[in-house]
């Protein structure tokens, strides 16, 4: 995993009555502010977040995720989010699934005081907390390896991601400074399924907070009736959706495609504001 990498990103929630049409308008953009937008092929993403039975990771404000992107397995750890305007910055450690990636994630968790029992090689005795990853861990089926560490799924979602490279119009040969994606997010929850449509902007290459803020601000200004700033990550949003579904508070607030109607977005935001740390 990369050493103490920082992720800078921000989200706008598609808030139009016809969310699909609003998403199409964003996806069709060729320029925004001082930037060109260059289309890339869509991705299919499946994310499974894991935690201990007593929520030790959530209690430490850490998220650990196993992702399959177009069939490629990845392990990601995120923490320490700091919000500034429309965007936020946080620690992100991400690497292809492997024993080394798993060990790096466990070391970061231990640094934060989260000790997990590590399974020893077969036949060598009881699991030990804080020990190196056992032989074969990280080389097998990811969710089984994570379960052996006491980590179990807490949220599953599937996303169709339509990405655009964001490049400076005055210097297009310098490469992307950000990535703009339209994310059609489908939460698979015990109480049912629900979808949201988001626009996400993440800094890339030489891009940083100013770049992300500029793109998000220009999009919000261009589509004031279609997009609203959304200061919550997909994991926290999914937790709120799960709770509201379980309580029946989203009854009648999903459209024919399973998307949460704009009428419920304020309800979601209020719930998140009251329950976010």
N, C-alpha and C positions, 0 to 999 in steps of 0.2 A: 504494500500500500504506500501511496505517496506520503511523505513526511509532513504532517501538519498543513495539508493543503487547505485553502480557504475557498469556500463557495460563496459567490455573490449572485443573488437572484431576487426576482420579485414576481408577483402574480396579479393579474387582473381577472376577475370572475366575469364570464359572459352572463349578462344580466338582462338580455332582451327577451321579449315574449317569444319570438321565434329564434331560439338559440342556435339552431343549425344554420340558418341564414346569416345570422350575425357572425358566426364562426367562419363561414365562407367568405364574408367581406374582409375579415382580418387575413385569412389565408391567401386572398387574392392580391394583397398589397405587394407592390414592387419597391416602394420607397417609404420611409418614415423619417421625419426630421432630416438629419444630415446623412442618413444611412441608406444604402441599398439592401434589399432583401433577396437572397438567392435561395431558391427552393432546393430541398434535398428529399430523398425518398422517405416515406413514412416508416415508423417503427411500431412493432407490437411489443408491449412491455407487460410483464406480470411481476408484481411486487408482493412479497410476503414479509411483513414485519414480525419480529419475535421479541419476547421478553420472558423474564422469569415468572413463576406463578405468583409471586408477591409484588410484581411490577417494579423490580429494582432498577431497571434501565429507565423507565418513565420517571421514577422518583429522582433519578440523577440527571434528568433532562437529556438523555441520550437515546438516539434511535438507531437500531440495527436492522438492516434490511437485506434479504436475499432477493436478487432481481434476475429475471430472464429477459433479455432484450434480443429479439429475433433469434431466440434459442441460445444465446450466449450467457453463461452464468456469471453473476457479479456479486460481490459482498460489499456493503456500504455501511459506514458508521458516520453519523452526523451528531453534532453537539454545539453548544455555546452560541446559539443564534442571538445576534444583536441587530435590532431593526433601526433603519435610518430612512425616513421618508417613505417612499414606495417600495423600497428594497430591504433586504437583510443580508448579513454576512455571517457565516458559521464555519466551523471545522467540518471538513468532509474528507474521509479516508475511503477510497474506493479502489478495488482491484478485481481482476478475474478470480473466481472462486478457486482456492488452493489452500493447502495446509499453511503456507506462509501468510496468506491474507487473513486466515482465521486466527493465527497466532498474533498478528499485529493488532487485530481488533480486540482480542482478549487482553493484550498488554495495555491497550488504551483504556479498557474498562477497569483493569486493576489499578491503573494510575488514578482513576476517579473513585476508587474505593469499592468497585463492584467485583467481587470474587465469585467465580463460577467453578463448580466441581468439574475437573477435567478427567475424562475417562482414561484409565491407563491402558497399555497394551493388554490384549486378551490374556487372562489368567494371572495377572500380576497383582491382584488385590483390589481394594476399595478405591473409588475415585478420590482424588486429592484436590483441594482448592488451591489455585495459584500455580499448579504444576504445568509444565509445558504440554502442548497438545499431544494426546496419545498417538501412537503409530497408526497411520491411516486416516486420522481425523482431518477433514478438509480435502480428502481425496475421494471420498465416497459420495453418497446421495446427500446433498446439502442439508435438507430439512431433517434427515435422520441424524446427521452429525451434530446439528445444532440442538436437536432434542436430547442427545446424549449429554449435552452440557447444561441441561435444564432450561433450554430456551424453546419456547413453543409459539406458534402463530397467534398473533393478536389482531392482525388486520391483513386482508388480502384484497388486492385491486388489480384490474386490468386496464391498460391505457393504450389508446391509439394516438400516437404522437406524430404530428405533422410539423417538421422542423424547417426553419429558414436560417441560413447564415446571415449575420448582420455585418456589413462591411462599410467602412467610411467611403462616401462618394468621392471625396477628394483624394483618396489613396486606396483604390480598390485592390491593388496588387499586394497590399500588406497582409491580406488574410482576414479572417473573421475576428471581430472584437466582441461579439456576443452571439448567442443563439436565441432565436425567437421560436417558440413552439406553440401550436394549438393542441391542447391535451384534452381528449375525450376520455374522462376518467369514470370507470365503472367499479363501484365498491361492491364487494361480495360479502355481505354481513349476515350474522345469524338471524336478524330480523327481516332480511330481504335484500334486494339489490336496489341501488340508486346511482344515478349518474350526475356528473357535473362537467361543464365545459369551461376550461381555463386557458388563458394566454399567459405563458411563462417566458421571462427573459432572463438569461443567465450569462454572466460575463465569460468571455473566452479570450485566450491569448493576451494581448495587451489591454483588453478592455477591463474596466473596473466599476466601482460604484457609480461614478458619474455617467458612464455609458449606459448602464442599466437604468438609472433614474431618467436619463434623457429619452430612451426608447419608450419606457413605460409612460412617462408624462405625455409624450407626443401621441401615443395610442389612446390614452384616456381623454385627451383633448379632441382627438379626431372622432372618437366614437363615444360621446358622453352618455348617450342613451343605451349603449350596448355593453359597456364595460364598467366595472367598479373595482377600485383597489381592494385587494384581499390580503390582509396581513397575516394569514394563517397558512401553515403548510398542509400538504395533503394528508399527512398522518393525523394531525389534530382535527382537521375538517372531517375526516372519516370517523373519528371517535364521536364527534358531535352528531353526525348523521346517524350513526349506530344508536346512540342514546335516544334521539328524537324519534327514530323509527320504532324502537322498542316501546316507547311511551305512547305511540299512536299519534304523535303531534305532526307527522307529515302526511296523515290521511288526507287524500284528495289533492295533495300538493306535488304529485309526480305526473308528468305529461305522458303521452302515449308511448314515448321512447324510454320511459323510466327516468328522465331527467327531472331534477328538482326545479320546480317552477320559481321564477323570480320572486313571487309572493312569499316564498319561504326563505329567501336569502337573508332577509333581516332577522328572521327567527334564528337561523344558523349563527349569524354574526353576534347576536345578543347572547346566545348560549356560550359561544366561544369566549366572548369578552368576560363573562361571569365565571368561567371555569378554567381559563388559561392561567398558568402560574405567573 
